[in-house]
Amino acid sequence: MSHKTKSLPPVRRLVTGHRNGRATCISDAQYETNLIPSGDAEMALIWTAPDLPVDNNDSVDGRERDAGVTLKGGSVIRVVDMLPGAASPMHRTNSLDYGIVMSGQLQLELDDGEIHSLKPTDIVVQRGTIHRWVNPSDSETCRIVFVLTEATAAIVDGAPLEEVHP
């Protein structure tokens, strides 16, 4: 099993808003990623929004909102540091996910056996399919940014595919 590592720097989050009708920075902070219970990755929640379209008048700090993997009816952005040699369990959510590899290498494994190798600047558009993430490196953490929005379940043979949570 992989262990917690701090090989990557904290994530900086800058949030803009309005003060007296003018654009301003309302928050500029750094956040460490934290080990998740499965032990395969560290994560930092960056922001959530409970609805789409987003209400830009909502004064709640999106990082403080309770969010699971996805946020029903809304959106989530998080940073995931896949630890060296680690693999996530196979999983599926009813969401549309944009994954942007920032550093390291990562493999996307699909349930048909296909494995796709990803490198920095590669982008994955994950559309409710069952998959797992594998970091093939034995020494380098892979940082990937995910933006998740709620989506309808994919329909196969007339029935919606169920979510699969580890």
KOLLOZA-295747 format. One record per residue (C-alpha): residue number from 1; residue in three letters; x, y, z. Coordinates in Angstrom, 3 decimals. Example, Ala and Ser with C-alpha at 12.3 -4.5 7.8 and 13.67 -1.06 7.14 Angstrom:
BEGIN
<rec><seq>1</seq><type>ALA</type><x>12.300</x><y>-4.500</y><z>7.800</z></rec>
<rec><seq>2</seq><type>SER</type><x>13.670</x><y>-1.060</y><z>7.140</z></rec>
END
This chain:
BEGIN
<rec><seq>1</seq><type>MET</type><x>0.000</x><y>0.000</y><z>0.000</z></rec>
<rec><seq>2</seq><type>SER</type><x>1.226</x><y>3.485</y><z>-0.821</z></rec>
<rec><seq>3</seq><type>HIS</type><x>1.929</x><y>5.981</y><z>1.920</z></rec>
<rec><seq>4</seq><type>LYS</type><x>1.282</x><y>9.673</y><z>2.337</z></rec>
<rec><seq>5</seq><type>THR</type><x>3.812</x><y>11.890</y><z>0.612</z></rec>
<rec><seq>6</seq><type>LYS</type><x>4.223</x><y>15.629</y><z>0.291</z></rec>
<rec><seq>7</seq><type>SER</type><x>6.263</x><y>15.610</y><z>-2.907</z></rec>
<rec><seq>8</seq><type>LEU</type><x>4.022</x><y>18.220</y><z>-4.538</z></rec>
<rec><seq>9</seq><type>PRO</type><x>3.445</x><y>21.774</y><z>-3.312</z></rec>
<rec><seq>10</seq><type>PRO</type><x>0.202</x><y>22.979</y><z>-1.734</z></rec>
<rec><seq>11</seq><type>VAL</type><x>-2.558</x><y>24.066</y><z>-4.115</z></rec>
<rec><seq>12</seq><type>ARG</type><x>-3.150</x><y>27.814</y><z>-4.318</z></rec>
<rec><seq>13</seq><type>ARG</type><x>-6.772</x><y>28.922</y><z>-4.685</z></rec>
<rec><seq>14</seq><type>LEU</type><x>-7.621</x><y>32.502</y><z>-5.587</z></rec>
<rec><seq>15</seq><type>VAL</type><x>-11.324</x><y>33.455</y><z>-5.483</z></rec>
<rec><seq>16</seq><type>THR</type><x>-12.705</x><y>36.627</y><z>-7.019</z></rec>
<rec><seq>17</seq><type>GLY</type><x>-15.902</x><y>38.475</y><z>-6.227</z></rec>
<rec><seq>18</seq><type>HIS</type><x>-17.311</x><y>41.985</y><z>-6.053</z></rec>
<rec><seq>19</seq><type>ARG</type><x>-16.929</x><y>44.797</y><z>-3.570</z></rec>
<rec><seq>20</seq><type>ASN</type><x>-18.822</x><y>48.032</y><z>-4.219</z></rec>
<rec><seq>21</seq><type>GLY</type><x>-19.521</x><y>46.866</y><z>-7.766</z></rec>
<rec><seq>22</seq><type>ARG</type><x>-15.859</x><y>46.291</y><z>-8.623</z></rec>
<rec><seq>23</seq><type>ALA</type><x>-14.006</x><y>43.020</y><z>-9.156</z></rec>
<rec><seq>24</seq><type>THR</type><x>-11.775</x><y>42.074</y><z>-6.257</z></rec>
<rec><seq>25</seq><type>CYS</type><x>-9.929</x><y>39.111</y><z>-4.805</z></rec>
<rec><seq>26</seq><type>ILE</type><x>-11.898</x><y>37.867</y><z>-1.798</z></rec>
<rec><seq>27</seq><type>SER</type><x>-9.671</x><y>34.908</y><z>-0.936</z></rec>
<rec><seq>28</seq><type>ASP</type><x>-6.109</x><y>33.829</y><z>-1.693</z></rec>
<rec><seq>29</seq><type>ALA</type><x>-5.057</x><y>30.710</y><z>0.197</z></rec>
<rec><seq>30</seq><type>GLN</type><x>-3.066</x><y>27.502</y><z>-0.105</z></rec>
<rec><seq>31</seq><type>TYR</type><x>-4.342</x><y>24.024</y><z>0.721</z></rec>
<rec><seq>32</seq><type>GLU</type><x>-2.505</x><y>20.764</y><z>1.286</z></rec>
<rec><seq>33</seq><type>THR</type><x>-3.870</x><y>17.560</y><z>-0.205</z></rec>
<rec><seq>34</seq><type>ASN</type><x>-4.936</x><y>14.980</y><z>2.401</z></rec>
<rec><seq>35</seq><type>LEU</type><x>-4.820</x><y>11.198</y><z>2.247</z></rec>
<rec><seq>36</seq><type>ILE</type><x>-8.191</x><y>9.588</y><z>1.480</z></rec>
<rec><seq>37</seq><type>PRO</type><x>-9.379</x><y>6.452</y><z>3.335</z></rec>
<rec><seq>38</seq><type>SER</type><x>-8.559</x><y>4.072</y><z>0.453</z></rec>
<rec><seq>39</seq><type>GLY</type><x>-4.900</x><y>5.146</y><z>0.712</z></rec>
<rec><seq>40</seq><type>ASP</type><x>-4.354</x><y>5.472</y><z>-3.050</z></rec>
<rec><seq>41</seq><type>ALA</type><x>-4.496</x><y>9.260</y><z>-3.330</z></rec>
<rec><seq>42</seq><type>GLU</type><x>-4.486</x><y>12.600</y><z>-1.566</z></rec>
<rec><seq>43</seq><type>MET</type><x>-7.181</x><y>15.166</y><z>-2.374</z></rec>
<rec><seq>44</seq><type>ALA</type><x>-7.953</x><y>18.808</y><z>-1.832</z></rec>
<rec><seq>45</seq><type>LEU</type><x>-11.446</x><y>20.149</y><z>-2.413</z></rec>
<rec><seq>46</seq><type>ILE</type><x>-11.140</x><y>23.526</y><z>-4.133</z></rec>
<rec><seq>47</seq><type>TRP</type><x>-14.722</x><y>24.686</y><z>-4.731</z></rec>
<rec><seq>48</seq><type>THR</type><x>-18.298</x><y>23.473</y><z>-5.049</z></rec>
<rec><seq>49</seq><type>ALA</type><x>-21.466</x><y>25.041</y><z>-6.386</z></rec>
<rec><seq>50</seq><type>PRO</type><x>-24.846</x><y>23.534</y><z>-5.454</z></rec>
<rec><seq>51</seq><type>ASP</type><x>-26.711</x><y>24.458</y><z>-8.650</z></rec>
<rec><seq>52</seq><type>LEU</type><x>-26.262</x><y>24.841</y><z>-12.378</z></rec>
<rec><seq>53</seq><type>PRO</type><x>-26.351</x><y>27.530</y><z>-13.541</z></rec>
<rec><seq>54</seq><type>VAL</type><x>-24.228</x><y>28.774</y><z>-10.658</z></rec>
<rec><seq>55</seq><type>ASP</type><x>-25.492</x><y>31.674</y><z>-8.539</z></rec>
<rec><seq>56</seq><type>ASN</type><x>-22.581</x><y>34.134</y><z>-8.407</z></rec>
<rec><seq>57</seq><type>ASN</type><x>-24.374</x><y>35.958</y><z>-5.582</z></rec>
<rec><seq>58</seq><type>ASP</type><x>-23.965</x><y>32.960</y><z>-3.243</z></rec>
<rec><seq>59</seq><type>SER</type><x>-21.666</x><y>34.145</y><z>-0.438</z></rec>
<rec><seq>60</seq><type>VAL</type><x>-20.775</x><y>30.646</y><z>0.828</z></rec>
<rec><seq>61</seq><type>ASP</type><x>-17.125</x><y>29.647</y><z>0.419</z></rec>
<rec><seq>62</seq><type>GLY</type><x>-17.509</x><y>26.733</y><z>-1.988</z></rec>
<rec><seq>63</seq><type>ARG</type><x>-14.773</x><y>24.799</y><z>-0.195</z></rec>
<rec><seq>64</seq><type>GLU</type><x>-16.871</x><y>24.742</y><z>2.977</z></rec>
<rec><seq>65</seq><type>ARG</type><x>-19.910</x><y>23.134</y><z>1.334</z></rec>
<rec><seq>66</seq><type>ASP</type><x>-20.474</x><y>19.438</y><z>2.060</z></rec>
<rec><seq>67</seq><type>ALA</type><x>-19.698</x><y>17.463</y><z>-1.094</z></rec>
<rec><seq>68</seq><type>GLY</type><x>-19.210</x><y>13.807</y><z>-1.814</z></rec>
<rec><seq>69</seq><type>VAL</type><x>-17.462</x><y>12.611</y><z>-4.937</z></rec>
<rec><seq>70</seq><type>THR</type><x>-20.023</x><y>14.616</y><z>-6.903</z></rec>
<rec><seq>71</seq><type>LEU</type><x>-22.569</x><y>17.211</y><z>-5.807</z></rec>
<rec><seq>72</seq><type>LYS</type><x>-26.135</x><y>16.414</y><z>-6.886</z></rec>
<rec><seq>73</seq><type>GLY</type><x>-27.331</x><y>19.214</y><z>-9.120</z></rec>
<rec><seq>74</seq><type>GLY</type><x>-24.042</x><y>21.081</y><z>-8.928</z></rec>
<rec><seq>75</seq><type>SER</type><x>-20.333</x><y>21.024</y><z>-9.613</z></rec>
<rec><seq>76</seq><type>VAL</type><x>-17.088</x><y>20.214</y><z>-7.795</z></rec>
<rec><seq>77</seq><type>ILE</type><x>-13.443</x><y>20.963</y><z>-8.520</z></rec>
<rec><seq>78</seq><type>ARG</type><x>-10.720</x><y>19.089</y><z>-6.656</z></rec>
<rec><seq>79</seq><type>VAL</type><x>-7.047</x><y>18.320</y><z>-6.955</z></rec>
<rec><seq>80</seq><type>VAL</type><x>-6.064</x><y>14.652</y><z>-6.738</z></rec>
<rec><seq>81</seq><type>ASP</type><x>-2.508</x><y>13.488</y><z>-6.114</z></rec>
<rec><seq>82</seq><type>MET</type><x>-2.344</x><y>9.814</y><z>-7.174</z></rec>
<rec><seq>83</seq><type>LEU</type><x>0.397</x><y>8.269</y><z>-5.097</z></rec>
<rec><seq>84</seq><type>PRO</type><x>3.273</x><y>6.308</y><z>-6.667</z></rec>
<rec><seq>85</seq><type>GLY</type><x>2.296</x><y>2.733</y><z>-7.527</z></rec>
<rec><seq>86</seq><type>ALA</type><x>-1.298</x><y>3.262</y><z>-6.371</z></rec>
<rec><seq>87</seq><type>ALA</type><x>-4.547</x><y>2.298</y><z>-8.092</z></rec>
<rec><seq>88</seq><type>SER</type><x>-8.076</x><y>3.425</y><z>-7.329</z></rec>
<rec><seq>89</seq><type>PRO</type><x>-10.910</x><y>0.908</y><z>-7.145</z></rec>
<rec><seq>90</seq><type>MET</type><x>-13.142</x><y>0.587</y><z>-10.215</z></rec>
<rec><seq>91</seq><type>HIS</type><x>-15.909</x><y>3.180</y><z>-9.884</z></rec>
<rec><seq>92</seq><type>ARG</type><x>-18.642</x><y>5.044</y><z>-11.777</z></rec>
<rec><seq>93</seq><type>THR</type><x>-20.561</x><y>8.203</y><z>-10.951</z></rec>
<rec><seq>94</seq><type>ASN</type><x>-23.447</x><y>9.861</y><z>-12.748</z></rec>
<rec><seq>95</seq><type>SER</type><x>-21.345</x><y>12.836</y><z>-13.670</z></rec>
<rec><seq>96</seq><type>LEU</type><x>-19.463</x><y>14.474</y><z>-16.487</z></rec>
<rec><seq>97</seq><type>ASP</type><x>-15.851</x><y>14.822</y><z>-15.337</z></rec>
<rec><seq>98</seq><type>TYR</type><x>-13.031</x><y>16.805</y><z>-16.872</z></rec>
<rec><seq>99</seq><type>GLY</type><x>-9.619</x><y>15.567</y><z>-15.722</z></rec>
<rec><seq>100</seq><type>ILE</type><x>-6.506</x><y>17.600</y><z>-16.518</z></rec>
<rec><seq>101</seq><type>VAL</type><x>-3.126</x><y>15.983</y><z>-15.806</z></rec>
<rec><seq>102</seq><type>MET</type><x>-0.801</x><y>18.586</y><z>-14.294</z></rec>
<rec><seq>103</seq><type>SER</type><x>2.274</x><y>16.486</y><z>-13.503</z></rec>
<rec><seq>104</seq><type>GLY</type><x>3.432</x><y>12.874</y><z>-13.475</z></rec>
<rec><seq>105</seq><type>GLN</type><x>1.870</x><y>10.032</y><z>-15.409</z></rec>
<rec><seq>106</seq><type>LEU</type><x>-1.414</x><y>8.228</y><z>-15.042</z></rec>
<rec><seq>107</seq><type>GLN</type><x>-3.268</x><y>5.353</y><z>-16.647</z></rec>
<rec><seq>108</seq><type>LEU</type><x>-7.019</x><y>5.228</y><z>-17.206</z></rec>
<rec><seq>109</seq><type>GLU</type><x>-8.280</x><y>1.639</y><z>-17.156</z></rec>
<rec><seq>110</seq><type>LEU</type><x>-11.766</x><y>0.901</y><z>-18.496</z></rec>
<rec><seq>111</seq><type>ASP</type><x>-13.830</x><y>-2.184</y><z>-17.795</z></rec>
<rec><seq>112</seq><type>ASP</type><x>-13.365</x><y>-3.450</y><z>-21.368</z></rec>
<rec><seq>113</seq><type>GLY</type><x>-9.674</x><y>-3.887</y><z>-20.531</z></rec>
<rec><seq>114</seq><type>GLU</type><x>-8.425</x><y>-0.829</y><z>-22.420</z></rec>
<rec><seq>115</seq><type>ILE</type><x>-5.641</x><y>1.122</y><z>-20.720</z></rec>
<rec><seq>116</seq><type>HIS</type><x>-4.876</x><y>4.683</y><z>-21.818</z></rec>
<rec><seq>117</seq><type>SER</type><x>-1.632</x><y>6.369</y><z>-20.718</z></rec>
<rec><seq>118</seq><type>LEU</type><x>-1.793</x><y>10.050</y><z>-19.800</z></rec>
<rec><seq>119</seq><type>LYS</type><x>0.919</x><y>12.665</y><z>-19.363</z></rec>
<rec><seq>120</seq><type>PRO</type><x>0.963</x><y>16.347</y><z>-18.341</z></rec>
<rec><seq>121</seq><type>THR</type><x>-1.469</x><y>18.540</y><z>-20.328</z></rec>
<rec><seq>122</seq><type>ASP</type><x>-3.586</x><y>15.519</y><z>-21.367</z></rec>
<rec><seq>123</seq><type>ILE</type><x>-7.302</x><y>15.954</y><z>-20.668</z></rec>
<rec><seq>124</seq><type>VAL</type><x>-9.836</x><y>13.198</y><z>-19.998</z></rec>
<rec><seq>125</seq><type>VAL</type><x>-13.565</x><y>13.730</y><z>-20.530</z></rec>
<rec><seq>126</seq><type>GLN</type><x>-15.115</x><y>11.022</y><z>-18.349</z></rec>
<rec><seq>127</seq><type>ARG</type><x>-18.792</x><y>10.428</y><z>-19.243</z></rec>
<rec><seq>128</seq><type>GLY</type><x>-20.234</x><y>8.181</y><z>-16.562</z></rec>
<rec><seq>129</seq><type>THR</type><x>-18.169</x><y>5.098</y><z>-17.422</z></rec>
<rec><seq>130</seq><type>ILE</type><x>-16.758</x><y>2.580</y><z>-14.973</z></rec>
<rec><seq>131</seq><type>HIS</type><x>-13.017</x><y>3.089</y><z>-14.638</z></rec>
<rec><seq>132</seq><type>ARG</type><x>-10.020</x><y>3.175</y><z>-12.362</z></rec>
<rec><seq>133</seq><type>TRP</type><x>-6.887</x><y>5.280</y><z>-12.157</z></rec>
<rec><seq>134</seq><type>VAL</type><x>-3.404</x><y>3.760</y><z>-11.896</z></rec>
<rec><seq>135</seq><type>ASN</type><x>-0.159</x><y>5.601</y><z>-11.227</z></rec>
<rec><seq>136</seq><type>PRO</type><x>2.437</x><y>3.347</y><z>-12.927</z></rec>
<rec><seq>137</seq><type>SER</type><x>5.411</x><y>5.207</y><z>-11.433</z></rec>
<rec><seq>138</seq><type>ASP</type><x>7.090</x><y>3.747</y><z>-8.365</z></rec>
<rec><seq>139</seq><type>SER</type><x>8.459</x><y>7.148</y><z>-7.324</z></rec>
<rec><seq>140</seq><type>GLU</type><x>6.483</x><y>10.067</y><z>-8.799</z></rec>
<rec><seq>141</seq><type>THR</type><x>3.103</x><y>11.370</y><z>-7.608</z></rec>
<rec><seq>142</seq><type>CYS</type><x>0.683</x><y>12.317</y><z>-10.396</z></rec>
<rec><seq>143</seq><type>ARG</type><x>-1.355</x><y>15.510</y><z>-9.893</z></rec>
<rec><seq>144</seq><type>ILE</type><x>-4.635</x><y>15.737</y><z>-11.785</z></rec>
<rec><seq>145</seq><type>VAL</type><x>-7.363</x><y>18.372</y><z>-11.492</z></rec>
<rec><seq>146</seq><type>PHE</type><x>-10.972</x><y>17.173</y><z>-11.770</z></rec>
<rec><seq>147</seq><type>VAL</type><x>-14.058</x><y>19.257</y><z>-12.485</z></rec>
<rec><seq>148</seq><type>LEU</type><x>-17.220</x><y>17.184</y><z>-11.936</z></rec>
<rec><seq>149</seq><type>THR</type><x>-20.778</x><y>18.140</y><z>-12.863</z></rec>
<rec><seq>150</seq><type>GLU</type><x>-23.894</x><y>16.082</y><z>-12.277</z></rec>
<rec><seq>151</seq><type>ALA</type><x>-25.132</x><y>14.168</y><z>-15.334</z></rec>
<rec><seq>152</seq><type>THR</type><x>-27.852</x><y>11.691</y><z>-16.162</z></rec>
<rec><seq>153</seq><type>ALA</type><x>-26.955</x><y>8.011</y><z>-16.036</z></rec>
<rec><seq>154</seq><type>ALA</type><x>-25.887</x><y>6.356</y><z>-19.273</z></rec>
<rec><seq>155</seq><type>ILE</type><x>-28.626</x><y>4.107</y><z>-20.682</z></rec>
<rec><seq>156</seq><type>VAL</type><x>-27.663</x><y>0.597</y><z>-21.826</z></rec>
<rec><seq>157</seq><type>ASP</type><x>-30.286</x><y>-1.837</y><z>-23.159</z></rec>
<rec><seq>158</seq><type>GLY</type><x>-33.018</x><y>0.532</y><z>-22.001</z></rec>
<rec><seq>159</seq><type>ALA</type><x>-31.839</x><y>0.739</y><z>-18.370</z></rec>
<rec><seq>160</seq><type>PRO</type><x>-29.709</x><y>3.348</y><z>-16.606</z></rec>
<rec><seq>161</seq><type>LEU</type><x>-26.280</x><y>2.226</y><z>-15.412</z></rec>
<rec><seq>162</seq><type>GLU</type><x>-25.980</x><y>2.406</y><z>-11.640</z></rec>
<rec><seq>163</seq><type>GLU</type><x>-23.259</x><y>4.275</y><z>-9.839</z></rec>
<rec><seq>164</seq><type>VAL</type><x>-20.437</x><y>2.100</y><z>-8.472</z></rec>
<rec><seq>165</seq><type>HIS</type><x>-18.747</x><y>3.495</y><z>-5.362</z></rec>
<rec><seq>166</seq><type>PRO</type><x>-15.691</x><y>1.902</y><z>-3.767</z></rec>
END
